[in-house]
């Protein structure tokens, strides 16, 4: 059986984050401390997930694990997955009581319908637009019926009519997404929208932030 060739953007992203992991972890710090709206949305996600009591929660693209730990502090049985082995090493060192695994959102080593929740906190930003539908299908697969997905991303101009705009992310090139366009892709993947938040950038941020909270229908 021939080997499966990995998409080039995955290897590029992995290599870039492996190289930048230590510096990235130091610079990002506990970024949620100064972001009350972001924390409120994550808290709402956590409350919804706890109400289902349907299984663990995956923090996909977990980086050094700080948001995974935040989910755990909110009472969720959370674990982290990241494409970068170096990021996973840092996460395990910082949070030895939590589980972290190397993996890709394109092909998760997670059973069908086994997760109560998925958090993708700025972890889809390096996914090319043509690859995003397959990633969302994979997230739908691993969520249990009634499970919740919260996605955060850099927002593009919805009025431009463009789904995604490339930008010069500090680690490796990324994409800003139209909230309306992203929501439509989630709908096509089988999700139902629960809420959305558009947040203006603060003094240290370059772009508006988009957040979509969606649910896999229960039946």
Secondary structure as the mmCIF struct_conf table of DSSP 4:
data_model
#
loop_
_struct_conf.conf_type_id
_struct_conf.id
_struct_conf.beg_label_comp_id
_struct_conf.beg_label_asym_id
_struct_conf.beg_label_seq_id
_struct_conf.end_label_comp_id
_struct_conf.end_label_asym_id
_struct_conf.end_label_seq_id
HELX_LH_PP_P HELX_LH_PP_P1 UNK A 2 UNK A 7
HELX_RH_AL_P HELX_RH_AL_P1 UNK A 8 UNK A 28
BEND BEND1 UNK A 30 UNK A 30
HELX_RH_3T_P HELX_RH_3T_P1 UNK A 31 UNK A 34
HELX_RH_AL_P HELX_RH_AL_P2 UNK A 36 UNK A 52
BEND BEND2 UNK A 55 UNK A 55
STRN STRN1 UNK A 56 UNK A 60
TURN_TY1_P TURN_TY1_P1 UNK A 61 UNK A 61
TURN_TY1_P TURN_TY1_P2 UNK A 63 UNK A 64
BEND BEND3 UNK A 65 UNK A 65
HELX_RH_AL_P HELX_RH_AL_P3 UNK A 66 UNK A 73
TURN_TY1_P TURN_TY1_P3 UNK A 74 UNK A 75
STRN STRN2 UNK A 78 UNK A 82
BEND BEND4 UNK A 83 UNK A 83
HELX_RH_AL_P HELX_RH_AL_P4 UNK A 85 UNK A 94
TURN_TY1_P TURN_TY1_P4 UNK A 96 UNK A 97
BEND BEND5 UNK A 98 UNK A 98
STRN STRN3 UNK A 99 UNK A 102
TURN_TY1_P TURN_TY1_P5 UNK A 105 UNK A 106
BEND BEND6 UNK A 107 UNK A 107
BEND BEND7 UNK A 109 UNK A 109
TURN_TY1_P TURN_TY1_P6 UNK A 112 UNK A 113
STRN STRN4 UNK A 115 UNK A 121
BEND BEND8 UNK A 122 UNK A 122
BEND BEND9 UNK A 124 UNK A 124
TURN_TY1_P TURN_TY1_P7 UNK A 125 UNK A 126
BEND BEND10 UNK A 127 UNK A 127
HELX_RH_AL_P HELX_RH_AL_P5 UNK A 129 UNK A 142
STRN STRN5 UNK A 143 UNK A 154
STRN STRN6 UNK A 155 UNK A 155
HELX_RH_3T_P HELX_RH_3T_P2 UNK A 158 UNK A 160
TURN_TY1_P TURN_TY1_P8 UNK A 161 UNK A 161
BEND BEND11 UNK A 163 UNK A 163
STRN STRN7 UNK A 164 UNK A 167
BEND BEND12 UNK A 170 UNK A 172
STRN STRN8 UNK A 174 UNK A 177
HELX_RH_AL_P HELX_RH_AL_P6 UNK A 179 UNK A 188
TURN_TY1_P TURN_TY1_P9 UNK A 189 UNK A 190
STRN STRN9 UNK A 191 UNK A 199
TURN_TY1_P TURN_TY1_P10 UNK A 203 UNK A 204
BEND BEND13 UNK A 206 UNK A 207
STRN STRN10 UNK A 209 UNK A 216
#
